[in-house]
Amino acid sequence: MAFGARVLKTGIAVALALYVCSLLEFTAPVIAAVAAIFAMQPSIYRSWRYFIDQIQTNTLGATLAMVAGSLFSNDPFFIGLVCVLVIMICLKLKMEETIGLTLVTVIAVMEASGQWQFALSRFILSLIGIGSAFLINILFIPPKPKEQFVSQVQGVFSKLSLLLRTFISDEIKENVFRDEKESLDNAYNSLAQKYNLFEEELKKLKRPKYSRIRHLVVYKQMLSTVRKGIAVLEAVEEHYFQSAHTPDMDRYFDNYLERLTKYHEHVMLKFDDKLKPEHEEAQRMEEANEEFMRTMIEGYNEGHDGQLRLSIVAAAMYDYCYQIGRLDKLVEQFNKGPEDKDTAEKALGWFKGRQ
């Protein structure tokens, strides 16, 4: 995990939990600190969901532990048995994320051997930690997955653009390519997580604003387009250099990749409202993409050496261009604004279909 707001907030939540325990004169405040660490979540919705789920599973776990502790004392065998039972219940309730902290509560309560006052104090300590994390998460630098997605997507595209423009032309060093490719994969995974958090929050709203749904549709296509660009890199690495390619073929593929990258960049700038509307660019690229694929099919039919592997790379590039074109159309619709009734109905239908 890279250092960021969530790391900082975890430390603040732990400090807050320990301060509250000190003010209330609770012993063993480490339980509250552990609870605060477990409870820090990457979004407001998940914080709220985790808070509610933990109250339920902790209450259930503490009750079972108190009953078992009064019957079997703090025998290690029965502590383990109760832990297994609690895990099974959490899984049945589909609350897997709460298992770790609930088991901490169970063990702490069973340690009291049925002494309800001691057990209750341990249970309250867990709630203090959960509550501290929840409050810090919503009050101090609250998570904003939509804004985080927007701030990261351009950086991910820049990494992708660098590799696409320099790989086939053999300008980039192999060790640099490996490092940059690993960095790109990590950045893409982080971007996908931000999108999933934004989508998750939006789905839980009973009546999400249309403007947010429009953003979601465009962001989804942005993510898909970047993924197709990464697929091109992977196809080139896996198949292109293992085929019998010629210098002319290298220039042909390299020039077309340059054109695709420029088109992708053009659409991203258009989304940022930095370019004038260009209605002909999408049509030109669509025609160029068809021509590119026809050329590759003709070469394959003529039986040129290594053409099968080159066709795999060409298919990945064709799909990449197709996805850029879809993104271009969505951005054009997005820039028209919410007054476009047909677009609104399509977006709302898309969103409801995914719920």
C-alpha positions as CSV (number, residue, x, y, z in Angstrom):
1,M,0.0,0.0,0.0
2,A,1.4,3.4,-1.0
3,F,1.4,6.2,1.5
4,G,-1.8,8.3,1.2
5,A,-4.8,9.6,2.9
6,R,-6.0,6.2,4.1
7,V,-2.7,5.5,5.8
8,L,-2.7,8.8,7.5
9,K,-6.3,8.4,8.6
10,T,-5.6,4.9,10.0
11,G,-3.0,6.4,12.3
12,I,-5.4,9.2,13.4
13,A,-8.2,6.8,14.0
14,V,-5.9,4.6,16.2
15,A,-4.8,7.7,18.2
16,L,-8.5,8.8,18.6
17,A,-9.5,5.4,19.8
18,L,-6.7,5.3,22.4
19,Y,-7.6,8.8,23.6
20,V,-11.2,7.9,24.0
21,C,-10.2,4.8,26.0
22,S,-8.0,6.9,28.2
23,L,-10.7,9.4,28.9
24,L,-13.2,6.7,29.8
25,E,-10.5,4.9,31.8
26,F,-10.8,1.6,30.0
27,T,-8.1,-1.0,30.4
28,A,-6.6,-2.9,27.5
29,P,-7.1,-0.1,24.9
30,V,-5.1,-2.1,22.4
31,I,-8.4,-3.8,21.4
32,A,-9.9,-0.4,20.3
33,A,-6.7,0.3,18.4
34,V,-6.9,-3.0,16.5
35,A,-10.5,-2.4,15.8
36,A,-9.8,1.0,14.3
37,I,-7.1,-0.5,12.0
38,F,-9.5,-3.1,10.7
39,A,-12.4,-0.7,10.3
40,M,-10.7,1.9,8.0
41,Q,-12.3,1.5,4.6
42,P,-11.6,3.0,1.1
43,S,-15.1,4.7,0.7
44,I,-17.8,6.3,2.7
45,Y,-20.3,3.7,1.7
46,R,-18.0,0.8,2.7
47,S,-17.3,2.6,6.0
48,W,-21.0,2.8,6.8
49,R,-21.6,-0.8,5.6
50,Y,-18.7,-2.1,7.6
51,F,-19.8,-0.2,10.7
52,I,-23.3,-1.7,10.5
53,D,-22.0,-5.2,9.8
54,Q,-19.5,-5.1,12.6
55,I,-22.1,-4.1,15.1
56,Q,-24.1,-7.1,14.1
57,T,-21.3,-9.7,14.0
58,N,-19.6,-8.3,17.1
59,T,-22.8,-8.4,19.1
60,L,-23.4,-12.0,17.9
61,G,-19.8,-13.0,18.5
62,A,-19.7,-11.4,22.0
63,T,-22.9,-13.1,23.0
64,L,-21.7,-16.5,21.9
65,A,-18.4,-15.9,23.6
66,M,-20.0,-14.9,26.8
67,V,-22.3,-17.9,26.9
68,A,-19.4,-20.3,26.0
69,G,-17.1,-18.6,28.5
70,S,-19.6,-19.1,31.3
71,L,-20.0,-22.8,30.4
72,F,-16.5,-23.8,29.4
73,S,-14.3,-21.1,31.0
74,N,-11.4,-20.0,28.8
75,D,-10.3,-23.4,27.7
76,P,-8.3,-23.0,24.4
77,F,-10.2,-25.9,22.7
78,F,-13.6,-24.2,23.2
79,I,-12.2,-20.8,22.3
80,G,-11.1,-22.3,18.9
81,L,-14.5,-24.0,18.6
82,V,-16.4,-20.8,19.1
83,C,-14.1,-19.0,16.6
84,V,-15.0,-21.7,14.0
85,L,-18.7,-21.2,14.7
86,V,-18.4,-17.5,14.4
87,I,-16.6,-17.7,11.1
88,M,-19.3,-20.0,9.7
89,I,-22.0,-17.6,10.8
90,C,-20.2,-14.6,9.2
91,L,-19.8,-16.5,6.0
92,K,-23.4,-17.5,6.0
93,L,-24.4,-13.9,6.5
94,K,-22.0,-12.9,3.7
95,M,-20.1,-10.6,6.1
96,E,-16.6,-12.0,5.4
97,E,-14.8,-8.7,5.9
98,T,-16.0,-8.6,9.6
99,I,-14.5,-11.9,10.5
100,G,-11.1,-10.7,11.7
101,L,-12.3,-8.1,14.1
102,T,-15.2,-10.2,15.3
103,L,-12.7,-13.0,16.3
104,V,-10.7,-10.4,18.2
105,T,-13.8,-9.6,20.2
106,V,-14.7,-13.3,20.7
107,I,-11.2,-14.1,22.1
108,A,-11.2,-11.1,24.3
109,V,-14.6,-11.9,25.7
110,M,-14.0,-15.6,26.3
111,E,-10.9,-14.6,28.1
112,A,-13.2,-13.2,30.8
113,S,-14.7,-16.7,31.4
114,G,-18.2,-15.5,31.6
115,Q,-17.8,-12.4,33.6
116,W,-20.3,-10.2,31.9
117,Q,-18.9,-6.8,33.1
118,F,-15.5,-7.6,31.8
119,A,-16.9,-9.0,28.6
120,L,-19.0,-5.9,28.1
121,S,-16.0,-3.7,28.5
122,R,-14.2,-5.6,25.8
123,F,-17.1,-5.4,23.5
124,I,-17.4,-1.6,24.0
125,L,-13.7,-1.3,23.3
126,S,-14.2,-2.8,19.9
127,L,-17.1,-0.4,19.2
128,I,-14.9,2.6,20.2
129,G,-12.3,1.5,17.6
130,I,-14.9,1.0,14.9
131,G,-16.6,4.3,15.6
132,S,-13.3,6.2,15.7
133,A,-12.4,4.8,12.2
134,F,-15.8,5.6,10.8
135,L,-15.8,9.2,12.1
136,I,-12.3,9.9,10.9
137,N,-13.0,8.4,7.5
138,I,-16.0,10.7,6.9
139,L,-14.7,13.9,8.5
140,F,-11.0,13.9,7.6
141,I,-10.2,13.9,3.9
142,P,-13.3,11.8,3.0
143,P,-12.7,9.3,0.2
144,K,-13.8,10.6,-3.2
145,P,-13.4,7.7,-5.7
146,K,-14.9,9.8,-8.6
147,E,-12.3,12.6,-8.2
148,Q,-9.6,10.1,-7.6
149,F,-10.5,8.3,-10.8
150,V,-10.3,11.5,-12.8
151,S,-7.0,12.4,-11.3
152,Q,-5.5,9.0,-12.1
153,V,-6.8,8.2,-15.5
154,Q,-4.6,10.7,-17.3
155,G,-1.5,9.4,-15.6
156,V,-2.4,5.8,-16.6
157,F,-2.9,6.8,-20.2
158,S,0.5,8.6,-20.2
159,K,2.2,5.4,-19.1
160,L,0.3,3.5,-21.8
161,S,1.1,6.0,-24.5
162,L,4.8,5.9,-23.7
163,L,5.0,2.1,-24.1
164,L,2.8,2.0,-27.2
165,R,4.8,4.6,-29.0
166,T,8.3,3.1,-28.3
167,F,7.8,-0.6,-28.1
168,I,7.6,-1.8,-31.7
169,S,10.1,0.8,-32.9
170,D,12.6,-0.7,-30.3
171,E,13.4,2.7,-28.9
172,I,12.8,1.7,-25.2
173,K,15.3,-0.4,-23.2
174,E,14.1,-3.8,-22.2
175,N,14.6,-3.2,-18.4
176,V,12.9,0.1,-18.7
177,F,9.9,-1.5,-20.5
178,R,9.6,-4.1,-17.8
179,D,9.6,-1.5,-15.0
180,E,7.2,0.8,-16.9
181,K,4.9,-2.2,-17.8
182,E,4.7,-3.3,-14.1
183,S,4.0,0.3,-13.1
184,L,1.3,0.5,-15.7
185,D,-0.4,-2.7,-14.5
186,N,-0.4,-1.5,-10.9
187,A,-1.8,1.9,-11.9
188,Y,-4.5,0.3,-14.0
189,N,-5.5,-2.0,-11.0
190,S,-5.7,1.0,-8.8
191,L,-7.8,2.9,-11.4
192,A,-10.2,-0.1,-11.7
193,Q,-10.6,-0.1,-7.9
194,K,-11.5,3.6,-7.9
195,Y,-14.1,2.9,-10.6
196,N,-15.6,0.0,-8.7
197,L,-15.9,2.1,-5.5
198,F,-17.6,4.9,-7.5
199,E,-20.0,2.4,-9.1
200,E,-20.7,0.7,-5.8
201,E,-21.6,4.0,-4.1
202,L,-23.8,5.0,-7.0
203,K,-25.7,1.7,-7.1
204,K,-26.6,2.0,-3.4
205,L,-28.4,5.4,-4.0
206,K,-32.1,4.9,-4.5
207,R,-32.3,7.8,-7.0
208,P,-28.8,8.6,-8.3
209,K,-28.4,11.9,-10.1
210,Y,-28.4,11.6,-13.9
211,S,-25.2,13.6,-14.1
212,R,-23.4,11.0,-12.0
213,I,-24.7,8.2,-14.1
214,R,-23.4,10.0,-17.2
215,H,-20.0,10.2,-15.6
216,L,-20.1,6.5,-14.7
217,V,-20.9,5.4,-18.3
218,V,-17.9,7.5,-19.7
219,Y,-15.5,6.3,-16.9
220,K,-16.5,2.7,-17.6
221,Q,-15.5,3.1,-21.3
222,M,-12.3,4.9,-20.3
223,L,-11.3,2.0,-18.2
224,S,-12.2,-0.5,-21.0
225,T,-10.2,1.5,-23.5
226,V,-7.1,1.6,-21.4
227,R,-7.5,-2.2,-20.8
228,K,-7.6,-2.8,-24.6
229,G,-4.5,-0.6,-25.0
230,I,-2.7,-2.8,-22.4
231,A,-3.9,-5.9,-24.3
232,V,-2.1,-4.5,-27.4
233,L,1.1,-4.3,-25.4
234,E,0.7,-7.8,-24.3
235,A,-0.1,-9.1,-27.8
236,V,3.0,-7.3,-29.2
237,E,5.2,-8.7,-26.4
238,E,3.8,-12.2,-26.8
239,H,3.5,-12.5,-30.6
240,Y,4.9,-9.7,-32.6
241,F,8.6,-10.2,-32.0
242,Q,8.2,-14.0,-32.4
243,S,6.9,-13.5,-35.9
244,A,8.8,-13.1,-39.1
245,H,8.4,-9.3,-39.3
246,T,10.2,-7.1,-41.8
247,P,11.4,-3.5,-41.4
248,D,8.6,-2.3,-43.5
249,M,6.1,-4.2,-41.3
250,D,7.7,-2.7,-38.3
251,R,7.2,0.8,-39.7
252,Y,3.6,0.0,-40.7
253,F,2.6,-1.3,-37.2
254,D,4.6,1.5,-35.5
255,N,2.9,4.2,-37.5
256,Y,-0.5,2.8,-36.9
257,L,0.1,2.5,-33.2
258,E,1.2,6.1,-33.2
259,R,-2.0,7.1,-34.9
260,L,-4.1,5.1,-32.4
261,T,-2.3,6.6,-29.4
262,K,-2.8,10.1,-30.8
263,Y,-6.5,9.4,-31.4
264,H,-6.8,8.2,-27.8
265,E,-5.1,11.3,-26.6
266,H,-7.4,13.4,-28.7
267,V,-10.4,11.9,-27.1
268,M,-9.0,12.3,-23.6
269,L,-8.4,16.0,-24.3
270,K,-11.8,16.4,-25.7
271,F,-13.3,15.0,-22.5
272,D,-11.3,17.6,-20.6
273,D,-13.0,20.2,-22.8
274,K,-9.6,21.3,-24.2
275,L,-10.4,20.8,-27.9
276,K,-12.9,22.0,-30.4
277,P,-15.6,19.4,-31.4
278,E,-14.3,17.3,-34.3
279,H,-17.0,15.1,-35.8
280,E,-14.9,13.8,-38.7
281,E,-12.0,12.3,-36.7
282,A,-14.1,9.3,-35.5
283,Q,-15.2,8.6,-39.1
284,R,-11.6,8.8,-40.4
285,M,-10.3,6.5,-37.7
286,E,-13.1,4.0,-38.3
287,E,-12.2,3.9,-42.0
288,A,-8.5,3.6,-41.2
289,N,-9.2,0.8,-38.8
290,E,-11.2,-1.2,-41.4
291,E,-8.4,-0.6,-44.0
292,F,-5.8,-1.8,-41.5
293,M,-7.6,-5.0,-40.8
294,R,-8.3,-5.7,-44.5
295,T,-4.6,-5.3,-45.2
296,M,-3.8,-7.9,-42.5
297,I,-6.4,-10.3,-43.7
298,E,-5.1,-10.1,-47.3
299,G,-1.6,-10.8,-46.0
300,Y,-2.8,-13.7,-44.1
301,N,-4.7,-15.1,-47.1
302,E,-1.6,-14.8,-49.2
303,G,0.2,-17.0,-46.7
304,H,3.0,-14.7,-45.7
305,D,5.4,-16.1,-43.1
306,G,4.5,-15.3,-39.5
307,Q,1.2,-13.7,-40.6
308,L,-0.9,-15.6,-38.0
309,R,0.9,-14.1,-35.1
310,L,0.8,-10.7,-36.7
311,S,-2.9,-11.1,-37.2
312,I,-3.3,-11.6,-33.4
313,V,-1.5,-8.3,-32.8
314,A,-3.6,-6.6,-35.5
315,A,-6.8,-7.9,-34.0
316,A,-5.8,-6.4,-30.6
317,M,-5.0,-3.1,-32.3
318,Y,-8.3,-3.2,-34.2
319,D,-10.3,-3.8,-31.0
320,Y,-8.3,-0.9,-29.3
321,C,-9.3,1.5,-32.0
322,Y,-12.9,0.3,-31.9
323,Q,-13.0,1.0,-28.1
324,I,-11.5,4.5,-28.6
325,G,-14.2,5.1,-31.1
326,R,-16.9,4.1,-28.6
327,L,-15.3,6.4,-26.0
328,D,-15.2,9.2,-28.6
329,K,-19.0,8.9,-29.2
330,L,-19.7,8.8,-25.5
331,V,-17.6,11.9,-24.9
332,E,-19.4,13.7,-27.7
333,Q,-22.8,12.8,-26.1
334,F,-21.4,13.8,-22.6
335,N,-20.3,17.2,-23.8
336,K,-23.8,17.9,-25.2
337,G,-25.1,17.9,-21.7
338,P,-28.2,16.4,-19.9
339,E,-30.6,18.1,-22.2
340,D,-30.1,15.2,-24.7
341,K,-33.2,13.1,-23.8
342,D,-32.3,10.0,-25.8
343,T,-28.8,9.9,-24.2
344,A,-30.4,10.3,-20.8
345,E,-32.7,7.4,-21.4
346,K,-29.9,5.2,-22.7
347,A,-27.7,6.0,-19.7
348,L,-30.5,5.3,-17.2
349,G,-31.3,2.0,-19.0
350,W,-27.6,1.0,-18.9
351,F,-27.4,1.8,-15.2
352,K,-30.6,-0.1,-14.2
353,G,-29.5,-3.1,-16.3
354,R,-26.3,-3.3,-14.1
355,Q,-28.1,-3.2,-10.8
